[in-house]
Amino acid sequence: MKHTSVRLSEEHAARIAEAGKSPTVIIKAALDLYFNMPSDNTEAARALMDEHIRIYHKHKDEHKVSTMKPASESVPHDEAHNEHNDVLTVAHNVSTEARTALLFILAELEAGREPTVNEVAEKVGLTTTGLGMALSKCGIKAKNTHRDMQTVRIYTKPMKATIEKVLETTK
């Protein structure tokens, strides 16, 4: 942003002081109006956030779930996160493409190779986006790394145990 000095008349300075906002905010708003530019007014967003807090966070220890999930699927905030339970929960919904991809990834990891997203997607016949969506439902997400001076997403050796758990529960 470019800095500029603006000399204000006594009347303008007094009105700015009465407004209770910084001169920069007021001058920027005036220039936005002058040039018919949309203002980056965040008051509407702040009002929505305040409404959310008022409705869903009435008390510090109480939180109404603000998603479309039924209450039976929501996880209380004070429950400890258990990755094993997450894997078992999602494993029942594994698609055939995801299962094929997981089997390929597991075979590659057992062979000592960490396959890239592109390699797995090509083998399974999915796009990289489709593969990512299918495997994320199983709790498997590729990690970014560098190979040959390029950033690639790979399935790493530490994922092997999680993949085995998912495959065990879908037999």
C-alpha positions in Angstrom: 0.0 0.0 0.0 1.3 3.4 -0.8 1.6 5.9 2.0 0.5 9.5 1.5 0.2 12.5 3.7 -3.1 14.3 3.7 -3.6 17.7 5.3 -7.0 18.0 6.9 -8.9 21.1 7.6 -9.8 21.8 11.2 -13.4 20.8 10.5 -12.4 17.5 8.9 -10.1 16.7 11.8 -12.8 17.5 14.4 -15.3 15.3 12.6 -12.9 12.4 12.3 -12.1 12.7 16.1 -15.9 12.7 16.8 -16.4 9.5 14.7 -14.1 7.5 17.0 -12.4 5.8 14.1 -8.8 6.2 12.8 -8.3 8.8 10.1 -6.9 6.1 7.8 -10.1 4.1 8.0 -12.3 7.1 7.3 -10.2 8.4 4.4 -10.0 5.0 2.8 -13.8 4.6 3.1 -14.2 8.1 1.5 -11.9 7.2 -1.4 -13.8 3.9 -2.0 -17.0 5.9 -2.2 -15.4 8.5 -4.5 -14.1 5.9 -6.9 -17.2 3.6 -6.7 -15.0 0.8 -5.3 -16.5 -1.9 -3.2 -15.3 -1.4 0.4 -13.7 -4.1 2.3 -16.2 -3.4 5.1 -16.0 -6.3 7.5 -18.9 -5.1 9.7 -21.3 -7.6 8.0 -18.9 -10.5 8.6 -18.4 -9.4 12.2 -22.1 -9.3 12.7 -22.4 -12.9 11.4 -19.6 -14.0 13.7 -21.2 -12.2 16.7 -24.5 -13.9 15.9 -22.9 -17.3 15.7 -21.2 -16.8 19.1 -24.4 -15.5 20.6 -26.4 -18.5 19.3 -23.9 -21.4 19.5 -21.6 -20.4 22.3 -23.9 -19.2 25.0 -21.8 -20.7 27.8 -18.1 -21.5 27.7 -18.7 -25.2 28.4 -21.8 -25.6 26.1 -21.6 -25.7 22.4 -24.4 -26.4 20.0 -23.2 -28.2 16.9 -23.4 -25.7 14.1 -23.0 -28.3 11.3 -25.6 -30.3 9.4 -24.5 -33.5 11.0 -27.0 -35.2 13.3 -26.2 -35.0 17.0 -25.4 -38.8 17.0 -22.4 -38.2 14.6 -21.0 -35.2 16.4 -18.0 -35.7 18.7 -18.0 -33.8 22.0 -15.1 -31.4 22.4 -13.8 -33.0 25.6 -13.4 -36.5 24.1 -9.9 -37.5 23.4 -9.0 -38.0 19.7 -8.5 -41.7 18.9 -7.1 -42.3 15.4 -7.8 -46.1 15.6 -11.5 -45.4 16.2 -11.6 -42.9 13.3 -10.1 -45.5 10.9 -12.7 -48.2 12.1 -15.5 -45.7 11.7 -14.7 -44.7 8.1 -13.4 -48.1 6.9 -17.0 -49.4 6.3 -17.5 -46.8 3.6 -14.4 -47.6 1.4 -15.1 -47.6 -2.3 -13.6 -50.2 -4.6 -11.3 -47.6 -6.2 -10.1 -46.6 -2.7 -9.5 -50.2 -1.7 -7.6 -50.8 -5.0 -5.5 -47.7 -4.4 -4.8 -48.7 -0.8 -3.7 -52.2 -1.9 -1.3 -50.7 -4.5 0.1 -48.2 -2.0 0.6 -50.9 0.6 2.4 -53.1 -1.9 4.7 -50.2 -2.9 5.4 -49.4 0.8 6.2 -53.0 1.5 8.6 -52.9 -1.4 10.4 -50.0 0.1 9.0 -47.3 -2.3 6.8 -44.3 -1.4 4.5 -43.9 -4.3 3.4 -40.5 -5.6 -0.3 -39.4 -5.9 0.2 -39.4 -9.7 1.5 -43.0 -9.8 -1.4 -44.3 -7.7 -4.0 -42.3 -9.6 -2.7 -43.6 -12.9 -2.7 -47.2 -11.6 -6.2 -47.0 -10.2 -7.7 -45.0 -13.1 -8.7 -42.0 -11.1 -7.8 -38.3 -11.3 -5.5 -37.1 -8.5 -8.4 -35.1 -7.1 -10.7 -38.1 -7.2 -8.1 -40.3 -5.5 -7.5 -37.7 -2.8 -11.2 -37.5 -2.0 -11.6 -41.3 -2.0 -8.6 -41.8 0.3 -9.3 -38.9 2.6 -12.6 -40.6 3.6 -10.4 -43.4 4.9 -8.1 -41.0 6.8 -5.3 -41.3 4.3 -3.8 -38.0 3.0 -0.6 -37.7 0.9 2.3 -35.7 2.3 4.2 -33.0 0.4 7.8 -33.6 -0.3 10.5 -32.6 -2.8 11.9 -35.0 -5.5 14.2 -33.9 -8.3 13.7 -30.3 -7.3 9.9 -30.5 -7.6 7.2 -30.7 -5.0 5.3 -33.9 -5.1 2.7 -35.6 -2.9 3.6 -39.0 -1.7 2.2 -41.8 0.5 4.8 -42.3 3.2 6.0 -45.4 5.2 4.4 -44.3 8.5 1.0 -44.6 6.7 1.4 -48.3 6.3 -0.1 -49.2 9.7 -3.2 -47.0 9.1 -3.7 -48.5 5.6 -3.4 -52.0 7.0 -6.1 -51.2 9.6 -8.4 -49.8 7.0 -7.9 -52.9 4.8 -8.4 -55.3 7.7 -11.8 -53.8 8.6 -13.0 -53.9 5.0 -12.3 -57.6 4.2 
